[in-house]
């Protein structure tokens, strides 16, 4: 069903959303161009509200322009593809004819076949596309220029170490962004000597006030605000990237906006907040490192961790071998603790001898003095 407005017929809500995404525009960007809030634009794209008045006319003109651009690009793409196919066909025929004439047609590659990107080239493409904006986003989270560069470089090093996994991910840029934000918001940075003292704030007083207000927010609120109002992600995407439920992410966003509006009332408008966040991130001259040193550092760290794992394994095996070699081969029962012997009569107490004992003593003394009688052999 086509929604009608004062500006004329509009495409269905799903088509409006598709046209915006085809030009890689966020809701915040379209809302600024039309002059409405992002919540209003979301209601227009979901069909809950009908665009009306001057804002509806501006929205209709914008959608018409997006549709015309898409049509022009489609025609140009079709013409380019047809031309490329024609050229490729001609080159293929020429190659086959040349190979046949030379008698070397076996296994000859066809001309015009594009060479696939190597893993290093694909990584460099992703780095060149994502690293500059990631450094600026991370600066909004930390307020430190050097830490922002370090966090982004560390995230790309992890991506290079796990490149088969990252390359197959549906959105590699989101994978790297989540890793960079996690690294930047790590609480262990406060114990590093180089990050104990604050960096010089921005020169503009308005940017300085906004940065101080951002840094006063809790890390989870700050990250949610930057992803939603700065990057332009939807609420479910923000919740997924911050590992929270959608209601929890909405609650964090509401509290973060209220805290910023309490200190800077002019930022109560989400469109103005989005513009100021982008201006603050763009005002700093933040440059990412080159991709090749990042790849080398990732490979170095990977080799270091591999050597550490091998050394730990060898140590455990050596300790286990020494324990087995020095262990006893048979069981030796331990000595039992000393116990009192039972059933032995007590030693009698010394006292005067009886008559029988005195007679026995005299007899023994006399026998001991004279000695026993000698036994003489008899002659036979």
Buried (B, 14 or more C-beta within 10 A) or exposed (E): EEBEBEBEEBBEBEBBBBBBEEBEBBBBBBBBBBEBBBEBBBBBBEEEBEBEEEBBBBBBEBBBEBBEEBEEEEEEEEEEEEEEEEEBEEBBEEBBEEBEEEEEEEEEEEBBEEEEEEEEEBBBEBBEEBBBBBBBBBBBBBBBBEBBBBBBBBBBBBBBBBBEEBBEEEEBBBBBBBBBBBBBBEEEBEEEEEBEEEEEEBEEEBBBBBBBBBBEBEBBBBBBBBBBBBBBBBBEBBBBBBEBEBEBBBBBBEBBBEBBBEEBEEBEBBBEBBBBBBEBBEBBEBEBBEBEEBBEBBEEBBEEEEEEEEEEEEEEEEEEEEEEEEEEEEEEEEEEEEEEEEEEEEEEEEEEEEEEEEEEEEEEEEEEEEEEEEEEEEEE
